[in-house]
Amino acid sequence: MLVELNAVTDCELERYITGIMLDIGVPAHLKGYHYLRDAILLSGRDLEVVSSVTKLLYPTIARRFRTTNQKVERAIRNAIEVSWARGNVETFENVFGYSALSGRTRPTNSEYIARIADKVRLDIKAM
């Protein structure tokens, strides 16, 4: 049975994204955690958003959380840096195909968001 992403409620999708983020090692106490979860949710629903993070994604999240685009970008970058340094290496290998142990630099904000959004989309379709 194939399930379309639009058929899944935001609550179910958020719960699923949260599980992935916690497994990767994004600490829930960081502001970037909440921004990142919203970014992945928005990107999962609309791929156009990922191709224009500075013009579409960050402003949308900034409005939602009543902050600035720059603070959103920085908080997301910080959350990614923390998860890259302390996260589950196995999960990084599964999701990204590489990890900090392989000597590669951390993914950019847009790469990170796009890859997790793609994983969510594929996993939901496989259900």
VMD Tcl script that builds the backbone (N, CA, C; Angstrom):
set m [mol new atoms 381]
animate dup $m
set s [atomselect $m all]
$s set {name element resname resid chain x y z} {
  {N N MET 1 A 0.838 -1.183 0.000}
  {CA C MET 1 A 0.000 0.000 0.000}
  {C C MET 1 A 0.883 1.247 0.000}
  {N N LEU 2 A 0.736 2.077 -0.996}
  {CA C LEU 2 A 1.507 3.314 -1.071}
  {C C LEU 2 A 0.759 4.443 -0.377}
  {N N VAL 3 A 1.462 5.198 0.449}
  {CA C VAL 3 A 0.872 6.318 1.161}
  {C C VAL 3 A 1.501 7.597 0.627}
  {N N GLU 4 A 0.686 8.540 0.233}
  {CA C GLU 4 A 1.200 9.832 -0.215}
  {C C GLU 4 A 1.541 10.698 0.992}
  {N N LEU 5 A 2.561 11.509 0.862}
  {CA C LEU 5 A 2.995 12.373 1.953}
  {C C LEU 5 A 1.888 13.328 2.376}
  {N N ASN 6 A 1.103 13.816 1.424}
  {CA C ASN 6 A 0.026 14.751 1.749}
  {C C ASN 6 A -1.105 14.091 2.519}
  {N N ALA 7 A -1.177 12.754 2.482}
  {CA C ALA 7 A -2.219 12.031 3.199}
  {C C ALA 7 A -1.866 11.858 4.680}
  {N N VAL 8 A -0.609 12.073 5.029}
  {CA C VAL 8 A -0.146 11.922 6.400}
  {C C VAL 8 A -0.354 13.245 7.133}
  {N N THR 9 A -0.867 13.186 8.356}
  {CA C THR 9 A -1.104 14.416 9.112}
  {C C THR 9 A 0.223 15.042 9.536}
  {N N ASP 10 A 0.193 16.349 9.767}
  {CA C ASP 10 A 1.400 17.050 10.209}
  {C C ASP 10 A 1.918 16.463 11.521}
  {N N CYS 11 A 1.010 16.079 12.393}
  {CA C CYS 11 A 1.400 15.518 13.692}
  {C C CYS 11 A 2.160 14.203 13.512}
  {N N GLU 12 A 1.655 13.325 12.659}
  {CA C GLU 12 A 2.331 12.050 12.396}
  {C C GLU 12 A 3.688 12.280 11.746}
  {N N LEU 13 A 3.707 13.210 10.804}
  {CA C LEU 13 A 4.947 13.527 10.100}
  {C C LEU 13 A 5.970 14.127 11.060}
  {N N GLU 14 A 5.535 15.038 11.919}
  {CA C GLU 14 A 6.424 15.643 12.909}
  {C C GLU 14 A 7.001 14.584 13.832}
  {N N ARG 15 A 6.169 13.655 14.254}
  {CA C ARG 15 A 6.616 12.573 15.134}
  {C C ARG 15 A 7.686 11.733 14.439}
  {N N TYR 16 A 7.479 11.437 13.177}
  {CA C TYR 16 A 8.433 10.630 12.418}
  {C C TYR 16 A 9.753 11.382 12.239}
  {N N ILE 17 A 9.675 12.655 11.859}
  {CA C ILE 17 A 10.865 13.499 11.677}
  {C C ILE 17 A 11.622 13.620 13.001}
  {N N THR 18 A 10.894 13.795 14.094}
  {CA C THR 18 A 11.506 13.902 15.417}
  {C C THR 18 A 12.315 12.654 15.732}
  {N N GLY 19 A 11.774 11.481 15.412}
  {CA C GLY 19 A 12.495 10.230 15.647}
  {C C GLY 19 A 13.806 10.181 14.897}
  {N N ILE 20 A 13.788 10.605 13.633}
  {CA C ILE 20 A 15.018 10.621 12.822}
  {C C ILE 20 A 16.023 11.607 13.412}
  {N N MET 21 A 15.547 12.799 13.753}
  {CA C MET 21 A 16.446 13.833 14.278}
  {C C MET 21 A 17.091 13.400 15.595}
  {N N LEU 22 A 16.304 12.781 16.472}
  {CA C LEU 22 A 16.861 12.324 17.746}
  {C C LEU 22 A 17.857 11.193 17.519}
  {N N ASP 23 A 17.573 10.336 16.551}
  {CA C ASP 23 A 18.492 9.245 16.227}
  {C C ASP 23 A 19.802 9.780 15.653}
  {N N ILE 24 A 19.705 10.811 14.851}
  {CA C ILE 24 A 20.910 11.431 14.273}
  {C C ILE 24 A 21.696 12.171 15.350}
  {N N GLY 25 A 21.014 12.623 16.381}
  {CA C GLY 25 A 21.714 13.273 17.489}
  {C C GLY 25 A 21.524 14.769 17.584}
  {N N VAL 26 A 20.436 15.282 17.021}
  {CA C VAL 26 A 20.148 16.714 17.161}
  {C C VAL 26 A 19.534 16.914 18.550}
  {N N PRO 27 A 20.193 17.666 19.439}
  {CA C PRO 27 A 19.661 17.857 20.789}
  {C C PRO 27 A 18.361 18.673 20.768}
  {N N ALA 28 A 17.356 18.182 21.463}
  {CA C ALA 28 A 16.033 18.803 21.449}
  {C C ALA 28 A 15.988 20.156 22.166}
  {N N HIS 29 A 16.990 20.467 22.976}
  {CA C HIS 29 A 16.971 21.733 23.704}
  {C C HIS 29 A 17.447 22.922 22.857}
  {N N LEU 30 A 17.982 22.666 21.691}
  {CA C LEU 30 A 18.466 23.750 20.831}
  {C C LEU 30 A 17.317 24.367 20.026}
  {N N LYS 31 A 17.365 25.675 19.832}
  {CA C LYS 31 A 16.367 26.334 18.978}
  {C C LYS 31 A 16.412 25.765 17.567}
  {N N GLY 32 A 17.610 25.483 17.111}
  {CA C GLY 32 A 17.797 24.942 15.767}
  {C C GLY 32 A 17.074 23.629 15.556}
  {N N TYR 33 A 16.874 22.875 16.616}
  {CA C TYR 33 A 16.139 21.611 16.547}
  {C C TYR 33 A 14.725 21.867 16.030}
  {N N HIS 34 A 14.056 22.847 16.618}
  {CA C HIS 34 A 12.680 23.174 16.226}
  {C C HIS 34 A 12.630 23.768 14.819}
  {N N TYR 35 A 13.587 24.633 14.511}
  {CA C TYR 35 A 13.651 25.218 13.170}
  {C C TYR 35 A 13.913 24.133 12.125}
  {N N LEU 36 A 14.816 23.233 12.448}
  {CA C LEU 36 A 15.189 22.150 11.537}
  {C C LEU 36 A 14.010 21.220 11.283}
  {N N ARG 37 A 13.275 20.886 12.338}
  {CA C ARG 37 A 12.112 20.017 12.171}
  {C C ARG 37 A 11.084 20.671 11.259}
  {N N ASP 38 A 10.850 21.959 11.447}
  {CA C ASP 38 A 9.917 22.685 10.569}
  {C C ASP 38 A 10.444 22.731 9.135}
  {N N ALA 39 A 11.743 22.953 8.985}
  {CA C ALA 39 A 12.345 23.018 7.654}
  {C C ALA 39 A 12.184 21.693 6.918}
  {N N ILE 40 A 12.388 20.596 7.622}
  {CA C ILE 40 A 12.244 19.267 7.011}
  {C C ILE 40 A 10.784 19.011 6.659}
  {N N LEU 41 A 9.885 19.399 7.541}
  {CA C LEU 41 A 8.452 19.228 7.294}
  {C C LEU 41 A 8.012 20.026 6.064}
  {N N LEU 42 A 8.421 21.284 5.992}
  {CA C LEU 42 A 8.080 22.126 4.843}
  {C C LEU 42 A 8.692 21.574 3.553}
  {N N SER 43 A 9.933 21.119 3.632}
  {CA C SER 43 A 10.622 20.589 2.455}
  {C C SER 43 A 10.012 19.276 1.994}
  {N N GLY 44 A 9.554 18.487 2.932}
  {CA C GLY 44 A 8.906 17.234 2.577}
  {C C GLY 44 A 7.616 17.459 1.817}
  {N N ARG 45 A 6.923 18.516 2.175}
  {CA C ARG 45 A 5.653 18.842 1.524}
  {C C ARG 45 A 5.858 19.536 0.171}
  {N N ASP 46 A 6.957 20.319 0.054}
  {CA C ASP 46 A 7.189 21.094 -1.165}
  {C C ASP 46 A 8.687 21.151 -1.473}
  {N N LEU 47 A 9.115 20.433 -2.489}
  {CA C LEU 47 A 10.537 20.373 -2.844}
  {C C LEU 47 A 11.115 21.712 -3.272}
  {N N GLU 48 A 10.289 22.610 -3.782}
  {CA C GLU 48 A 10.759 23.927 -4.222}
  {C C GLU 48 A 11.441 24.687 -3.090}
  {N N VAL 49 A 10.976 24.463 -1.878}
  {CA C VAL 49 A 11.494 25.180 -0.721}
  {C C VAL 49 A 12.990 24.921 -0.526}
  {N N VAL 50 A 13.431 23.693 -0.757}
  {CA C VAL 50 A 14.838 23.343 -0.542}
  {C C VAL 50 A 15.745 24.031 -1.539}
  {N N SER 51 A 15.259 24.253 -2.744}
  {CA C SER 51 A 16.106 24.890 -3.748}
  {C C SER 51 A 16.286 26.388 -3.493}
  {N N SER 52 A 15.529 26.911 -2.548}
  {CA C SER 52 A 15.655 28.330 -2.232}
  {C C SER 52 A 15.538 28.554 -0.722}
  {N N VAL 53 A 16.527 28.048 0.006}
  {CA C VAL 53 A 16.459 28.146 1.461}
  {C C VAL 53 A 16.497 29.582 1.966}
  {N N THR 54 A 17.317 30.432 1.355}
  {CA C THR 54 A 17.436 31.806 1.860}
  {C C THR 54 A 16.244 32.683 1.473}
  {N N LYS 55 A 15.607 32.380 0.359}
  {CA C LYS 55 A 14.490 33.221 -0.091}
  {C C LYS 55 A 13.123 32.704 0.362}
  {N N LEU 56 A 12.990 31.390 0.555}
  {CA C LEU 56 A 11.697 30.817 0.933}
  {C C LEU 56 A 11.688 30.181 2.320}
  {N N LEU 57 A 12.616 29.279 2.559}
  {CA C LEU 57 A 12.581 28.464 3.768}
  {C C LEU 57 A 12.870 29.262 5.044}
  {N N TYR 58 A 14.013 29.923 5.106}
  {CA C TYR 58 A 14.357 30.673 6.316}
  {C C TYR 58 A 13.332 31.764 6.641}
  {N N PRO 59 A 12.878 32.547 5.643}
  {CA C PRO 59 A 11.866 33.563 5.967}
  {C C PRO 59 A 10.559 32.966 6.504}
  {N N THR 60 A 10.142 31.826 5.961}
  {CA C THR 60 A 8.909 31.185 6.423}
  {C C THR 60 A 9.043 30.755 7.877}
  {N N ILE 61 A 10.173 30.127 8.196}
  {CA C ILE 61 A 10.406 29.677 9.568}
  {C C ILE 61 A 10.574 30.876 10.501}
  {N N ALA 62 A 11.274 31.897 10.039}
  {CA C ALA 62 A 11.483 33.098 10.860}
  {C C ALA 62 A 10.151 33.760 11.217}
  {N N ARG 63 A 9.248 33.847 10.248}
  {CA C ARG 63 A 7.920 34.409 10.535}
  {C C ARG 63 A 7.173 33.560 11.555}
  {N N ARG 64 A 7.229 32.256 11.378}
  {CA C ARG 64 A 6.518 31.331 12.267}
  {C C ARG 64 A 7.015 31.438 13.707}
  {N N PHE 65 A 8.335 31.629 13.883}
  {CA C PHE 65 A 8.913 31.686 15.225}
  {C C PHE 65 A 9.206 33.119 15.687}
  {N N ARG 66 A 8.793 34.087 14.893}
  {CA C ARG 66 A 8.986 35.512 15.211}
  {C C ARG 66 A 10.453 35.843 15.509}
  {N N THR 67 A 11.295 35.536 14.531}
  {CA C THR 67 A 12.719 35.827 14.646}
  {C C THR 67 A 13.230 36.257 13.271}
  {N N THR 68 A 14.531 36.343 13.108}
  {CA C THR 68 A 15.095 36.778 11.825}
  {C C THR 68 A 15.599 35.589 11.015}
  {N N ASN 69 A 15.732 35.804 9.713}
  {CA C ASN 69 A 16.267 34.777 8.813}
  {C C ASN 69 A 17.669 34.350 9.255}
  {N N GLN 70 A 18.486 35.327 9.647}
  {CA C GLN 70 A 19.864 35.050 10.034}
  {C C GLN 70 A 19.925 34.169 11.282}
  {N N LYS 71 A 19.042 34.431 12.239}
  {CA C LYS 71 A 19.024 33.618 13.460}
  {C C LYS 71 A 18.566 32.195 13.167}
  {N N VAL 72 A 17.636 32.048 12.240}
  {CA C VAL 72 A 17.168 30.719 11.838}
  {C C VAL 72 A 18.323 29.950 11.191}
  {N N GLU 73 A 19.003 30.591 10.246}
  {CA C GLU 73 A 20.114 29.937 9.540}
  {C C GLU 73 A 21.199 29.519 10.525}
  {N N ARG 74 A 21.565 30.400 11.430}
  {CA C ARG 74 A 22.631 30.121 12.403}
  {C C ARG 74 A 22.236 29.013 13.361}
  {N N ALA 75 A 21.008 29.027 13.842}
  {CA C ALA 75 A 20.544 28.007 14.784}
  {C C ALA 75 A 20.496 26.633 14.116}
  {N N ILE 76 A 20.056 26.589 12.871}
  {CA C ILE 76 A 20.035 25.321 12.131}
  {C C ILE 76 A 21.457 24.823 11.917}
  {N N ARG 77 A 22.358 25.725 11.520}
  {CA C ARG 77 A 23.759 25.343 11.303}
  {C C ARG 77 A 24.370 24.793 12.595}
  {N N ASN 78 A 24.084 25.446 13.717}
  {CA C ASN 78 A 24.602 24.997 15.000}
  {C C ASN 78 A 24.060 23.604 15.357}
  {N N ALA 79 A 22.769 23.384 15.151}
  {CA C ALA 79 A 22.161 22.079 15.451}
  {C C ALA 79 A 22.799 20.989 14.589}
  {N N ILE 80 A 23.061 21.300 13.339}
  {CA C ILE 80 A 23.695 20.330 12.428}
  {C C ILE 80 A 25.130 20.045 12.885}
  {N N GLU 81 A 25.871 21.091 13.261}
  {CA C GLU 81 A 27.247 20.915 13.730}
  {C C GLU 81 A 27.300 20.032 14.971}
  {N N VAL 82 A 26.378 20.261 15.910}
  {CA C VAL 82 A 26.339 19.465 17.138}
  {C C VAL 82 A 26.016 18.011 16.810}
  {N N SER 83 A 25.014 17.792 15.959}
  {CA C SER 83 A 24.640 16.411 15.620}
  {C C SER 83 A 25.760 15.721 14.846}
  {N N TRP 84 A 26.463 16.463 14.004}
  {CA C TRP 84 A 27.560 15.904 13.216}
  {C C TRP 84 A 28.684 15.446 14.139}
  {N N ALA 85 A 28.957 16.232 15.170}
  {CA C ALA 85 A 30.045 15.914 16.091}
  {C C ALA 85 A 29.670 14.812 17.082}
  {N N ARG 86 A 28.402 14.781 17.519}
  {CA C ARG 86 A 28.021 13.867 18.593}
  {C C ARG 86 A 26.997 12.811 18.203}
  {N N GLY 87 A 26.486 12.891 16.981}
  {CA C GLY 87 A 25.377 12.024 16.584}
  {C C GLY 87 A 25.732 10.582 16.345}
  {N N ASN 88 A 24.714 9.805 16.056}
  {CA C ASN 88 A 24.834 8.374 15.789}
  {C C ASN 88 A 25.471 8.173 14.409}
  {N N VAL 89 A 26.709 7.679 14.400}
  {CA C VAL 89 A 27.474 7.508 13.165}
  {C C VAL 89 A 26.753 6.563 12.200}
  {N N GLU 90 A 26.186 5.507 12.744}
  {CA C GLU 90 A 25.490 4.523 11.911}
  {C C GLU 90 A 24.311 5.161 11.167}
  {N N THR 91 A 23.557 5.972 11.871}
  {CA C THR 91 A 22.416 6.639 11.239}
  {C C THR 91 A 22.889 7.611 10.170}
  {N N PHE 92 A 23.970 8.344 10.449}
  {CA C PHE 92 A 24.517 9.253 9.434}
  {C C PHE 92 A 24.928 8.481 8.188}
  {N N GLU 93 A 25.575 7.352 8.386}
  {CA C GLU 93 A 25.975 6.525 7.249}
  {C C GLU 93 A 24.758 6.077 6.446}
  {N N ASN 94 A 23.699 5.678 7.142}
  {CA C ASN 94 A 22.480 5.218 6.472}
  {C C ASN 94 A 21.766 6.336 5.722}
  {N N VAL 95 A 21.676 7.496 6.342}
  {CA C VAL 95 A 20.927 8.603 5.742}
  {C C VAL 95 A 21.743 9.353 4.692}
  {N N PHE 96 A 23.000 9.639 5.005}
  {CA C PHE 96 A 23.814 10.480 4.124}
  {C C PHE 96 A 24.828 9.709 3.291}
  {N N GLY 97 A 25.140 8.488 3.688}
  {CA C GLY 97 A 26.149 7.717 2.974}
  {C C GLY 97 A 27.553 7.998 3.468}
  {N N TYR 98 A 27.687 8.867 4.451}
  {CA C TYR 98 A 28.986 9.177 5.057}
  {C C TYR 98 A 28.748 9.765 6.439}
  {N N SER 99 A 29.828 9.878 7.213}
  {CA C SER 99 A 29.721 10.441 8.559}
  {C C SER 99 A 31.003 11.191 8.885}
  {N N ALA 100 A 31.078 11.720 10.096}
  {CA C ALA 100 A 32.276 12.439 10.536}
  {C C ALA 100 A 33.484 11.501 10.554}
  {N N LEU 101 A 33.251 10.216 10.817}
  {CA C LEU 101 A 34.356 9.244 10.869}
  {C C LEU 101 A 35.014 9.033 9.512}
  {N N SER 102 A 34.268 9.273 8.436}
  {CA C SER 102 A 34.840 9.073 7.100}
  {C C SER 102 A 35.713 10.252 6.672}
  {N N GLY 103 A 35.802 11.266 7.531}
  {CA C GLY 103 A 36.668 12.401 7.242}
  {C C GLY 103 A 36.031 13.496 6.401}
  {N N ARG 104 A 34.797 13.279 5.996}
  {CA C ARG 104 A 34.102 14.294 5.191}
  {C C ARG 104 A 33.631 15.434 6.087}
  {N N THR 105 A 33.491 16.602 5.488}
  {CA C THR 105 A 32.958 17.732 6.254}
  {C C THR 105 A 31.446 17.556 6.389}
  {N N ARG 106 A 30.891 18.243 7.355}
  {CA C ARG 106 A 29.459 18.102 7.601}
  {C C ARG 106 A 28.670 18.615 6.403}
  {N N PRO 107 A 27.451 18.093 6.216}
  {CA C PRO 107 A 26.638 18.587 5.100}
  {C C PRO 107 A 26.204 20.030 5.351}
  {N N THR 108 A 25.946 20.759 4.287}
  {CA C THR 108 A 25.431 22.121 4.429}
  {C C THR 108 A 23.999 22.044 4.951}
  {N N ASN 109 A 23.470 23.186 5.377}
  {CA C ASN 109 A 22.090 23.223 5.868}
  {C C ASN 109 A 21.129 22.664 4.830}
  {N N SER 110 A 21.245 23.133 3.585}
  {CA C SER 110 A 20.302 22.692 2.561}
  {C C SER 110 A 20.487 21.217 2.214}
  {N N GLU 111 A 21.730 20.714 2.202}
  {CA C GLU 111 A 21.963 19.285 1.950}
  {C C GLU 111 A 21.338 18.436 3.052}
  {N N TYR 112 A 21.534 18.857 4.275}
  {CA C TYR 112 A 21.017 18.143 5.439}
  {C C TYR 112 A 19.491 18.079 5.398}
  {N N ILE 113 A 18.877 19.228 5.185}
  {CA C ILE 113 A 17.410 19.323 5.133}
  {C C ILE 113 A 16.861 18.501 3.973}
  {N N ALA 114 A 17.465 18.667 2.800}
  {CA C ALA 114 A 16.982 17.964 1.605}
  {C C ALA 114 A 17.104 16.453 1.762}
  {N N ARG 115 A 18.212 15.988 2.310}
  {CA C ARG 115 A 18.424 14.544 2.446}
  {C C ARG 115 A 17.447 13.919 3.427}
  {N N ILE 116 A 17.232 14.572 4.557}
  {CA C ILE 116 A 16.289 14.024 5.536}
  {C C ILE 116 A 14.852 14.118 5.000}
  {N N ALA 117 A 14.516 15.215 4.333}
  {CA C ALA 117 A 13.174 15.353 3.745}
  {C C ALA 117 A 12.943 14.266 2.699}
  {N N ASP 118 A 13.972 13.962 1.919}
  {CA C ASP 118 A 13.860 12.914 0.905}
  {C C ASP 118 A 13.679 11.551 1.565}
  {N N LYS 119 A 14.425 11.297 2.629}
  {CA C LYS 119 A 14.289 10.034 3.368}
  {C C LYS 119 A 12.876 9.898 3.919}
  {N N VAL 120 A 12.350 10.961 4.493}
  {CA C VAL 120 A 10.993 10.932 5.047}
  {C C VAL 120 A 9.988 10.632 3.940}
  {N N ARG 121 A 10.129 11.331 2.814}
  {CA C ARG 121 A 9.214 11.135 1.683}
  {C C ARG 121 A 9.250 9.687 1.187}
  {N N LEU 122 A 10.442 9.132 1.039}
  {CA C LEU 122 A 10.588 7.756 0.568}
  {C C LEU 122 A 10.059 6.745 1.590}
  {N N ASP 123 A 10.348 6.988 2.866}
  {CA C ASP 123 A 9.873 6.078 3.916}
  {C C ASP 123 A 8.350 6.075 4.004}
  {N N ILE 124 A 7.737 7.238 3.875}
  {CA C ILE 124 A 6.275 7.335 3.952}
  {C C ILE 124 A 5.648 6.626 2.757}
  {N N LYS 125 A 6.239 6.796 1.580}
  {CA C LYS 125 A 5.704 6.124 0.377}
  {C C LYS 125 A 5.809 4.604 0.484}
  {N N ALA 126 A 6.835 4.141 1.192}
  {CA C ALA 126 A 7.052 2.702 1.329}
  {C C ALA 126 A 6.101 2.045 2.333}
  {N N MET 127 A 5.421 2.862 3.124}
  {CA C MET 127 A 4.500 2.310 4.138}
  {C C MET 127 A 3.270 1.706 3.504}
}
mol reanalyze $m
mol bondsrecalc $m
mol representation Tube
mol addrep $m
